[in-house]
């Protein structure tokens, strides 16, 4: 599966545009992670616990988006983007989305 943030892929042309595809993940830090992150926020600097959680959530959202595009019959996702938001004070939602398409050599 080709996943790009661009409209075009070098050497390829879009044969079919299938439509939007996406993958959603909602994550929450456990109480231990929240305590460690809270202590780190007092002294400043990167909060590694949250960075790790968000990196993993993005990977899972991307994997789910690829699975969604595959189910739709695509071999590529164009214009891929991430979006995120908070749900309450303890949860983060990460969405990977783009346009499912079928590419062929130009």
N, C-alpha and C positions, 0 to 999 in steps of 0.2 A: 504494500500500500504506500503510495507516494503521498506525503502530507507536506504541504507548503503554505506559506503565508502570502504567496503571490497569486496573481490571476492566471499566470502562464507558467509552463514548465518548459525549459529549453529542450528542443528536439521533439516535443510532443504537441499534439493538437487535441482540443476537446472534441470528442465524437458525440458525447451525450452529457448534458447537464441533468442530473437526477433530482437534486434538491438539497434542502438543508439536512445536516446530520449533526448530532451532538452527543456528548457524554457528560453526565452530572455526578458529582461526588459531594457529599456533606460530611465533614469531619469535625470531631470535637477532641480537644486535649483532655487527657485524664487529670485527676486532681493533682497527682504528682508533677505532671508537666506544667500545670498552671501555677503551682507553688514555685517551682524552679524558675519559670519565666517571670513571675512576679518579683522574685528576689533579684534577677538579672536586670529588670527594668529600673530598679532603684539606683544601680550603679551606672547604667547606660550601656550602650554597645549592642551588638547583634544578639537577638534572642534565638539561639540555635534550635531550641525545642520547636518553636513555631516555624522557623525556616525549613526544618526537616519535614514537619507535618505538611506544609504547603507544597514542597517539592514532590512528596509522595502523592498528595491529592491531585496535583497537576498530571502526574504520570498516569494515575488511575483514570482520570477524566479523559485523557488523550487515548488510552487503551479502549475505553468504552465508546468513544467517538469513532475510532477505527472499526470496532465491531459493528456499530450501527451502520456505517458506510458500507461495510462488507455485506451485511444483510440486505442492503438496498441494491447490491450488484455493482458497486463502484470499485474502481481500482486506484482512485485518488481522492484526496480532499483538498480543495483549493480555498484560498483566503481564510485559513484556519486562524482562530483567535481564542484567547482565554478571557474569561470574565470571572469576577469573584464578588462575593458579598458576605455580610455577616448575618447570621440568624441568631437572635438573642445575643448574649454576651460570651457564649462558650463555643459556638459553632461557626464554621466557615463553609460556604458553598463555592465550589469551583466548577465552572462549565467550560468545556472545550467545544467549539462549534466551527462549522465551515460548510462549504458546498461540496456535496458528493458528486463525482463526475467519473466518466469513463474516458480515459486518455488513450491515444494511439500514436505511433511514431509519425512524425510529420513527413 
